[in-house]
Amino acid sequence: MRKYSLISIVWVLTLLFMACDPQEMDDYELGQALTEDDVAFSVSPKADQPMW
């Protein structure tokens, strides 16, 4: 019985350390924000699929 409680304690401590430790790199960047010059939208409604 003591063996199983020791194994359970080791599992719990392992899970706690794994949960608190970041598992992937956090050096992501989004880059520059888009401006009005960077994007262009065009809409052309069709007779069989109206926009509204």
N, C-alpha and C positions, 0 to 999 in steps of 0.2 A: 504494500500500500504506500509506503514511503517513497518507493521508486516512482510510482505514478504521479505523486504530488510533486516530486522534484522535476519530472519531465514536464508537467503542466506549468510549473513556475518558469522553467526555461523557455517554453513556448510563449508564454505571456510576455516575458521580458524581451524576447526576440521580436515579437509583433510590435511592441511599443517602440523599440529602437528603429524598426523599419518604417513605422508610421511617422515618426518624427524626423527622420532623415530624408532630405529631398532625393528623389530617385532619378531625376533628370536635370540637365543643365537649365538654368534659368536666365541665360544671356540672350534671350530673344529680343528683337527690336522690330518695331512696325515700320520704321523709315519715315520719310517726309509725308506730311499730310497733303492730300490732293487739293488742288486749287480749281477754280472754275475753268482755267485754260487747259487743264489736264483731262477733263472729262467732256464728253459730248453725247447728248441723247437725241434721238429722233423718234417720232411717233407717226405712223401712217395708218389710220383706221381703214378697215376693210368694210365693204357693204354687208357681208355675211357675219362679221364679228365686230360689232360696234364697240367703242371704248366704254360707254356707260351703259 
